[in-house]
């Protein structure tokens, strides 16, 4: 396995190639389907908070109120579930963020137990790490989790106001951040995502912004303020990056999804408060499959909604003009 710092050096040049073009117009994705209802039966949810899509397309939902994880096909067909209330292996106390690595292993933030649990794709417990505290590898309510292309795991340590990085087996690697509102500080860090080039995006929910870092934790940029306009937020949460490099953010309090370029440029938003198709009641997490389809954890509607990939309409911009827009 590459070292934490060296593994990303070869990827940096790819970032400019992966930036979605500012010269294209983008349409809100079309609604495809939905599944779920309030309850504790198979395929039902109680305040689900986390969602992740495996490389093979399966959708995992952190069914927080039921203290379990449920797994579905890409089309929403129930496959399996695991978890019970408690502190033992495979048990949960307010499970939240969820992530899947390239091998199909599933990582779950077990917030009330101040730990991360790792499972096979069928729910067999593999390992766990963490305890209550502020030391390296300890947590005070871990919420968001992401895995990079090399298998390194990033966790938002909510009350401690920081990010921690681990190996896939739970070995502590690094940490950054402190409580506050300055660059590189956090107020309720919730969501976290890593793009194909190793840049890390954090949903700094209490500060109503997104912060971007290198994989080593160096501050790059930020965007967002409190509000309802484009690029403003009301508690941005568990975000994702799509195959084109767009940053897709569930804007919980505004009951919508917002999409940005990697530099924070606003692209589009969709959704409103309600129970209809394409409406949301506190969307908490998004996931994206290899084709760009977007899955939304619609928490207070106790369901998952699936949308098609973003579509583009070219405006006749030349390559020279496109390059100039990023100088």
N, C-alpha and C positions, 0 to 999 in steps of 0.2 A: 504494500500500500504506500502511496506517495505521502510525503510529509504534509502537514497542514498548510505550510506556506508555499512549498515548491510545486504542489500539485496544480495550482491555478495559473502559473506563469505562462504556460503554453496556450491558455485559453483566452488571454486578454485581447489578442488581435481579432478574435472572433466576435467580440462585442460590437464593434462598429458595423460588421457585416450583418449582425442580427437585429440592429435597431429598426423597428418598423418605420416605414417612410412617412414623414410628416406631410408629404405631398399627395397622399391618398385620402380619399373619403371613406369612412367606415360606417356600416349600417349596424344597428342593434341586432343581435342574433335572434333568430326565429325560435319560438317555443316549440319543443319537440314532444315532451311528455312529462308526467309527474307520477310519483308514487308515495304512499305513506298516509297515515291517519293517526290521530291521537290514540294512545293505548299501549298495552304491554304485550300484545300478541305478535306473532311473526309478521314482520314487515310494517309494524306500527312503531311510533316513536313518542317519547316524552322529552320535550325540549332538547332535541339533538343539537350539539354544538360544533362538532368537527366532521370533516369530510375529506377523503383522499381518493385519488384514482390511481390504480396500479398501472404499471407499464403495459400490462396485457388488457387493460380496460375495465377491470372489475372496480366497483365502487364500494368503499368502506365508509360506514357512518358511525360516528361516536354518539351513541344513543344515551345521552348523559343522564336523563331522569330515570332510565331503566338500568343504569350501571352495566352497560353491555356494548359490544360492537356488533353491528350487523353488516353482512357482506351481500352484495347484489351483483348481477351481471350488468353489463353496460346498458342494457335495456330495462333495468329495474327489476329483474326476476330474482327473487330471494334465493340465496345459496346456503348461508350458514350464519350462525351467531355464537358469541361466547361472552362470558362475564356474569358475575353476581356481585351484590354489595359485600364489601369487606376489604381486608388488607392482605389477604393471602395471594399466592401466585394466580394470576388470571382473574382476580377480583378487583373491583374498582370502587373508588370513593370520589365521585364527580369527575369522571373521565371527560376530557375535552379534546385538544388537538390530536390529530392523527396523521401519519405519514407512511408512505410505502417506498422501500428502496428498490434498486434495479433488480434485485433477486426475488422480490415479492415479499420480503419480511415487513411486518407491520409494527410501527412504533406508536404508542399511545401515551399521552400525558395524563397521568393519574393524579390530578391536582390535589385532592384531599389527602392522599397518601404521600404527597411530595416526592414523587418518583416518576420515572419513565419505565414502561414495560414494553418488551419486544416479544413479538409472536411470529410464528410461521403464518403462511397465507391462510391456513385453516384454523388458526386460533390456538395452536399449541404454544404454551409459554416457553420462551427461549432464555431470557435473562431479564433482569430489572436492575435499576440503579437509582440512587438518590435517597435522601432523608431530609427531615426538616432542619433548616439552618441557613446560614449565609456564607458558609465556606465553599471552597471549590467542590463542585459536584453535589452540593446540597441545594435545596429549593425552598422557596416560600411561594407555593402555588404555581407550578409550571402549567402553562396554558397552551402555547403554540409550539409546533415542532415541524422541522423540515429536514430533508436528507439531500446532500449534494451528489454529484455524479460519481464521486469517489467513496461514498458511503459515510461521510462525516455527518454527524447529527447536530442540529442547532435547536436550542430550546429557549423560549421566552420565559424568563424567571420573573413572574409578574410583580410580586410585592418587593422583591429585591431590586427591581428596576434595572435588569441587565439581561444580556444574552450569554448563554453558555454553549460551548462546542465540545462534542465528544466523539470518540471513535464509535464504530457501529456496535462494539461490545460494551460501551459505557465508560471507557477510559476518558478521564478529563483531559481536554486539549487546551482550551483557552476560554476567556471571558472578556466582555467589555460592557460598558454602560454603568450608569448610576442614576438614582432618582433625580428628576429635574426636567427642565424644558429647554436646555441648551442643546447645541449640536452634540449628538452622541449620548444624550441623556434620555430617560424614558419616564413616562407617567402611564402606568398600566400598559406595558407592551403585551400585545395579544397575539397577533398573527405574525408569521414569518414564512418566507419563501426564498428559494435560491434559483437563480436563472442558470442557463446552460454555460455561461462563462464564469460562474462562481460568485457573482454579486448577490448580496443578501439584502432583502427588503423586509422591513419591520413595520407592522401596523401599530403605531404608537398611539393607542386609542385615546388615552386621557389627554394627550396633546393634539388630537385630531389632525394627525399628519402621518405621512409615510416617510421613513428614513431609509436611505440606501447606503450600504457599506461594502467594502471589499470583503472577501472571505476571511481575511485576517482581522476584521473589525475596524478598519480605517474608514472614517466618515467620508462619504462622497457627496451626497446632496439630500435634500428633503423637499417635500411639497405638502400643501394642505393647511387649512385653518378651519375653525368651527363655523358651520353655516350650512346653507342648503343649495348654494350655487354650484356650478361646475367646478370640480376640484376642491370643493369644501366637504367636510365630513361631520357626521354625528356618530362617533365611536366606530372607526374603521377596524375591522377584525381580521379573520383568518383568510389571508389573500393567497393568490396563486399567480404563476407566470405561465403563459400559454406557449405553444411551440414557436410562435413568431416573436416572442420576447415581450409581448404586452403584459402589463401588470394589472391584474383583475382584482378589484377590491370590493368586498361586501360592506356597504355603508349602512350599518345597522339601523341607527335612529332615523335615517332618511328613507328607509325601506327601498333601497335600490342597489344596483351594482354599478360601479364606475370602472372605466378602463383608461389606462395611461400608457404612454411610451416609457421606455426605461429611464429617460431623463426627467420624467414627471409631467411631460406635456399631456394635457387632457385630450382624450380621443372621443369618448362618448359615455353616456349613462343610459340605463334602462331600468324600468320598474317603478312601482308606486305602492302605497299601502293598500292591502286588500287580500282577498282569497282567490281571485281569478287567476287564470293562466298568465304568467309573467308578472304577477303582483306578489308582494312579499309582506311578511310580518316578522321583522327583525331577522334578516338573513345574516347568519353567523359565519359561514365558511363557503369557499368555492374550491372546486377542483377542475382540472382540465385533462382530457385524454389526449392521446397522440395525434388525433385528427383535429384537435382544437375545440371539440364539443365542451360546453361549460356546464358543470353540475353545481347547483346551489343548495346549501342546507338552509331551508326555510324554517327556522326554529319554531316560532310560535304558531305556524300553520302545521307543524309536525309532519313535514314532508320534504322530499327532494324534488327539485325541478331541473329538467335537462333542456339545454338550449344548443342550437347549432353553432358552429364556429362563426366568428366575425367574418363578414364579407366586405370586400373592397371594391371601390370604383375609381379607376385611374383618372387623373386630370391632365394627362398629356405632358407630364413633367419630364424633362430630359435628365440623364444621369448627372450631367454637370451641375444642374440646378439642385438635384437631390443631394450631392456631396456638399454643395455650398451651404445647405441648410443646417449642416452639422459642424461647420467650422467654428 
